[in-house]
Amino acid sequence: MKYILIVLSISILISCTNGQSAKVTIDRSKAQIKRPPLGDLITANDLKKDLTELRVLLDSVHPEPSFTMNIAEVKFQLKKLAEAITTPMTQLEAWKYLSQLNPYFQDGHMVISYPEFTTALNHHIDNGGRIFPLKVRIDKSHRIYVTDVKSIDKKINVGDRITAINGVEASNIVNDILNRMHGDTVSNRLAFASERFAKMYWLLYGDTGYYQIDIKNDNGQNNYSVVGSDVKLGGSNHNIDEFTQRKLLGNNIGYLRIDRFYYTPDQEKAYFNFMEESWQEFYNAKVQDVIIDVRNNPGGTDHYWQQGIAPYIANEPFLFVSQFKVRLTERNLRLGPVQGELGTIMEGPYDQLISVKKHNDLRISGKAYLLMGPLSYSSSVLFLTALQDSKQAIIAGQSSGARSCTTGRIETSNLPGSKLEITLPTLILTRPSGKELCHQPIQPDIFITDEPSDPAMAIKKLAKSIINRR
């Protein structure tokens, strides 16, 4: 979608800092905890007004809340939360309380967020703070597994299970996060919770500098003290190379990894240069088939794939979506193309085709294989469904659990009392094949299990499948 939901932070937690690991026994009561800013104190009456305002926004901004959520259940939860408010809360307490609504929205594009999170976290780090240093995956049984140990003592390995952090059982931590995590489905929320684990942990538990991590593996149960990460979010080191990669895999197979469809103005030029250079390199190397890896791509702006990828892999123009439904907010009237009376809802067929002319004679001779995964969302869903339904590409991997018809054109405002951020979609798009599959996740043409601890495994499996299909 043109505007991707940025919850807490659009940046993905990257490398971790050096840490010494050793078995320790700690007294958590003496640990110095640096918490996010508490914020102003908000009266009980103002908090209740926020919940009333949320109901108004659902009726005046969202194009069709029932497309994603159970309206009766959401209204029940709003009433339940309002009735339980009897005392004032700080802004942080208000977020912990009101964000319990997020799972009920059942949409990765609708969320109640802690305001200006990136600024708050970077200020915390500038003042000597840290955040949880390990990348993790949360499975369906709510168990936490380590997926990256860069710069961490080798006694902790990829695949190790985390059973507790700072004395709190892992299952309790996961429940606290999931109870406040947005997403289309349970599996979608698990993926988002895994990717945003360090950020959510800071909001809910604060920072202790060193983290006491209980690890369970084949060698038994051990406890390690690991220093937190001091990497800021959205830093200047986020260049195009971090989000893109190309290489030749042999057997005339090319590989592209695209981890986002949103970039700064400076990065946009670098992105399109990268794409043009990639297709030229593939042409020179006589690449027949190409793997395009969007397993970690949460979406962004559609023109990045419509102009940088589609012309080089598609043989003919194809449908982007088949229908739209949009709330005509002030912003949507400015953006267009649909026009009408402010506040009304417009819907209808969408028959504009994606052009594939501008390929500079670099179009691949074979097929494109789009590798999806747990974090493929928003514009990535549109990318996958448009090319799958038009039979212009083959979808591989495993579904993120997100609906195959997506919401979008999000708008973010602040609730009047707490000043918490509330983000809602204003647009619903139907995949080219129609509404029948809207509420189902994308089904891959080639199922390949995604292993976060070894991303290369899926690529090898897909390359082997490509050779066998020739």
Phi, psi and omega in degrees: 000159185298326180236119185270140177294127175247108183251124183068303173195144178282340183286147176264136178303124184253218194301153183257158182273164181297142180214149174263133181245137178198157176292134184220161169235124186238156172253103185296336180293338181261354181289133178279118183252123175262113184259162174300160178305133180291328182080180182291159176277131184246131182292158178298322180296318180292325178294321177293325177295326177298319180292326174294318179298324179298320177296322179296317181296322177300324182274340187245345182244312181293137180285331180192085183305326183291348177297327182247325192239161172274104187301317181298319180293319179297316179295325176296316180294322177299314180296317181298315180294318181298317182294333183275352180279116181233344182227162177295159176224150170287169180298320178295317177297322179296320178296314180301327183279306185287333181292351174295349176281339188307314180298331183286340177289335177052047182205126177291352180254009177229126187198148169260121189239154171292128188290142177050049185299314183301316179299316182295317182291318179295325176295320177301315181290321177301333181261026175089006181281170180222170171226165182307131194268350186256142169276142186222166171233135177254124182270180185295339177268011178067027174268146184254127179238142179285132179243351181205132182232031180304129176065015178254147179311137187293353177292339173260127186241155172302133182098345176296147179264131175270120182259341178198152175230124182051039175083356179262129182300142183302321181298324178291321178297313180299317180298318179299321180287311183297329179293351180234008185265134176277172178147155183295317186221176179299314181294326176295318178294323177298319179295315179295320180297322178295313184291329184255018188304310184298322181290316179293324179299317180297317180296322186270327188237348181081189184240130178251009179079290171258142183247126180271108190247120175274124184243137175237126177212196182297340181271001180110206182252129179222158177241134181231147174256117186236130179290143181288168179277142176246025178279124181281161178271139176067030182289171182292347180280000179278074178269178186297330183297335181290333187251353183226153177201145172223150175196163176261127185264356186090165181057033178059038176244128175259157181227131175233131173247122179235107186268359176195156173243034174219137183212158173291164178306320179292321181288332182300315178298318179296323179298309183292328173296317179300316182295316180296319178295324180295311181294326177293317179297318179296320179296315180296327181272004180060041176295132180264308181241153182228140173260126177245112189265110178239030181298329182248024184260108181278000176115204182147236183248130191295334185293342179294322177269330180293326181259327186268344184235307189308313182298339184266352181234340183264144182266344181206159178302150184214160180289140175278306175215172180254331180213159177224157172215120189226140171273126182275079172281171178302319181294317180294327176293325177290319183285327182067193357279346183287135179235157180168197182280137180306131176092346180279168178249129178243140177213159180169181179287155177231113186242014179287132182265149175279122180286143179234025184283323190276069180246357177053036179060027181250011181298139181293153182275339183256228186240156175259134178244115184264116185264110182256166182203191186300334184258005177291118187209165171057244181298331176294325176296318178296318177302313183290314183289323180298316182280332176288312183294331179272357181059034178265352179204164178250130183266130180232165178108212177224151186289152175279348184089353179288153176299149180275354167247127192247154169273175180180200184047058186289153174228132182245133176221179180248133175296139191297325183274303185276341185066014173294151179277135175237124181245130179228149172278153176240005186218143172234129180242136180260131181301158184304327183284352176110184189281344188303324184258008188307315187267010174256150175289162177296131178263121181291148174285330176232113181278125177224122180293135178268126179247102184304330182284345180214077182301332183291339183298316181295324179295316178297317180297319181292319179300319178296320180294321179300315180297318180292334183274350183289000000 
